[in-house]
Amino acid sequence: MTPVRTDHDADSKLYRSISEVSELLDVKPHVLRYWETQFSMLRPKKNRAGNRIYRPEDLKLLYRIRELLYDRRFTIEGARKRLLGERRETPAQVEMGFVDAEKKMLLGEIKQDLQQLLSRLRERSAARA
């Protein structure tokens, strides 16, 4: 198994795809989808295309799940109970600025689409020359 990146990597981007998260945690995407079914607190948002988008708080939870299951050898049930216990100990946090975050995500998607379009146009232009 390759080394897992540290938690500070989780804060570097606003949203990550399932493939990025899979690579960061060194687990297969189907494992992440399975964990969603087993840990009720893990609910990544989905973009307009229906693809999962993981926020930094999702990544922190995933790092914790991975640690409990892989490093500390908890069962799924044991890890679930531990995480629920930890949640009761910490006060609930209010999510702020979701509208701004969503706008930033949409702008990022538009930028990526435009960059792909520009790349294709350059390829066609080069092929004609």
C-alpha positions in Angstrom: 0.0 0.0 0.0 1.3 3.5 -0.8 1.5 6.0 2.0 -1.6 8.0 2.6 -1.3 11.8 2.4 -1.6 13.9 5.5 -4.7 15.8 6.6 -3.4 19.2 5.4 -3.9 17.9 1.8 -7.6 17.6 2.6 -7.9 21.4 2.9 -6.1 22.4 -0.3 -9.1 22.2 -2.7 -12.7 23.1 -2.2 -14.1 20.0 -4.0 -12.5 16.7 -5.1 -13.8 13.9 -7.3 -14.2 10.3 -6.2 -11.1 9.4 -8.2 -9.0 12.1 -6.5 -10.2 11.0 -3.1 -9.6 7.3 -4.0 -6.0 8.1 -4.9 -5.5 10.3 -1.8 -6.7 7.5 0.6 -5.3 4.7 -1.4 -8.6 2.8 -1.6 -10.7 1.9 -4.6 -13.7 4.1 -5.5 -16.1 1.2 -4.8 -14.8 1.2 -1.2 -15.7 4.9 -0.8 -19.2 4.2 -2.2 -19.6 1.3 0.2 -18.5 3.4 3.2 -21.3 5.8 2.3 -23.8 3.0 2.9 -22.2 2.1 6.2 -21.5 5.5 7.7 -24.6 7.7 7.8 -22.5 10.8 8.5 -20.7 10.4 5.2 -22.8 12.1 2.6 -20.8 13.8 -0.2 -22.7 16.2 -2.4 -23.3 15.5 -6.0 -22.7 17.9 -8.9 -25.2 18.6 -11.7 -23.9 15.5 -13.6 -24.6 13.4 -10.5 -20.9 12.8 -9.7 -19.8 12.8 -6.1 -17.9 15.9 -4.9 -16.0 15.6 -1.7 -15.5 18.7 0.5 -12.6 19.0 3.0 -14.9 18.0 5.9 -15.8 14.8 3.9 -12.1 14.1 3.4 -11.3 14.5 7.1 -14.1 12.0 7.9 -12.8 9.6 5.3 -9.2 9.8 6.7 -10.7 9.0 10.1 -12.7 6.1 8.8 -9.6 4.7 7.0 -7.5 5.1 10.1 -10.1 3.2 12.2 -10.6 0.4 9.7 -7.1 -0.1 8.2 -4.7 1.1 10.9 -6.5 0.4 14.1 -8.4 -2.7 12.7 -11.9 -1.7 13.9 -14.8 -3.5 12.4 -17.3 -1.4 10.4 -19.7 -1.5 13.3 -16.9 -0.6 15.8 -15.8 2.3 13.6 -19.4 3.5 13.2 -19.9 3.5 17.0 -16.6 5.3 17.6 -17.4 8.0 15.1 -20.9 8.5 16.5 -19.4 8.8 20.0 -16.9 11.3 18.8 -19.7 13.4 17.1 -21.6 13.5 20.4 -18.6 14.9 22.1 -18.0 17.8 19.6 -20.6 20.6 19.2 -22.4 20.7 15.9 -21.0 23.1 13.4 -23.1 25.3 11.1 -22.1 25.3 7.5 -21.7 28.8 6.2 -21.4 30.2 2.7 -22.7 27.2 0.8 -24.1 29.5 -1.9 -20.6 31.0 -2.5 -19.0 27.6 -2.5 -21.5 26.3 -5.0 -20.9 29.3 -7.2 -17.1 28.6 -7.0 -17.6 25.0 -7.9 -19.8 25.9 -10.9 -17.3 28.4 -12.1 -14.6 25.8 -11.8 -16.6 23.3 -13.9 -17.2 26.0 -16.5 -13.5 26.9 -16.6 -12.6 23.3 -17.1 -15.1 22.9 -19.9 -13.8 26.0 -21.6 -10.2 24.8 -21.3 -11.1 21.5 -22.9 -12.9 23.3 -25.7 -9.9 25.6 -26.3 -7.6 22.6 -26.4 -9.8 20.9 -29.0 -10.0 24.0 -31.1 -6.2 24.3 -31.0 -5.8 20.7 -32.0 -8.2 21.2 -35.0 -6.4 24.4 -35.9 -3.0 22.6 -35.8 -4.3 19.7 -37.9 -5.5 22.1 -40.6 -2.2 23.9 -40.8 
